[in-house]
Amino acid sequence: MPTPPFFRDAGSGPGVICLHSNASSSGQWRGLMERLSPNFRVLAPDSYGAGKTAAWPNKRPLRLHDEVDLLEPVLALAGEPFVLVGHSYGAAAALVAALARPQRISALVLYEPTMFALLDAESAPANQADGIRLAVHNAGAALDADKPALAAQFFIDFWMGQGAWAAMPEARRGGIAAQIANVRDWAGALFGQTTPLKVYAGLPMPVLYLTGKDSPASSLGVARLLTRTLPHVEWVEFDGLGHMGPITHPELVNDTIARFLETRFLERG
């Protein structure tokens, strides 16, 4: 068994587990935890190599099911059934957890899960996954040249727009540049998740699927496929937001998540 991950824990009530994006940590969910904790027990773990959780320890490639296995102690604390909230890589991990443990999960909230293998399964490259493929290639080349800040720039500017890295406060850059060493592991896990699209049609729980209109084609292409496949999906698209909406506009995103959960788990008694 892997060493348990670091996690944040707040509130009491039905369990909600929040999974963060790449180049981030459980800290990105502090606002949502504060919003939900009067009515829910909210747990937010750090994934492999993020925040205070150790890096992936094995030589074989990291896969999303490894991230889910790491979370098992946190899942156990949430009680059953629990809600999974995920952003980007964390939303992809949430989907893998839901496929493996559907009876344990009462609902999913997904902000642009990055299941890029679905795009490659739909059509061979060139396709909508080419943008993230190029960003990972460029970031990896920068890492090979011992330029982690440049690697982080390629990655952040892809997701947040040209110039986003340069405009970022210096205090935030250090942690992201440190995590960017994992970029190939992240990409391998996402492109290696080859579950056929039709399998997601069997998920029984309600899903709130969130996207930003200004997001890259790579994540919006995944949204196109999953929103037409998930059987119990509510799709909300935010004007003026991009892929990093939960971080750049947390109040708007968190309020939408809270309303979805409160309607389903509180108003029904």
CORLINKA-V657652 format. One record per run of one state. SS is the DSSP state (H for helix, E for strand, L for the rest). FROM is the first residue (numbers start at 1). TO is the last residue. If there is no record, write none. Layout:
ss=[SS;SS]
from=[FROM;FROM]
to=[TO;TO]
This chain:
ss=[L;E;L;E;L;H;L;E;L;H;L;H;L;E;L;H;L;H;E;L;H;L;H;L;H;L;H;L;H;L;H;L;E;L;H;L;E;L;H;L;H;L]
from=[1;7;11;14;20;26;37;40;46;64;71;72;78;82;88;89;101;102;105;112;117;123;130;145;148;161;164;168;170;192;197;203;206;213;217;228;233;239;245;249;250;266]
to=[6;10;13;19;25;36;39;45;63;70;71;77;81;87;88;100;101;104;111;116;122;129;144;147;160;163;167;169;191;196;202;205;212;216;227;232;238;244;248;249;265;269]
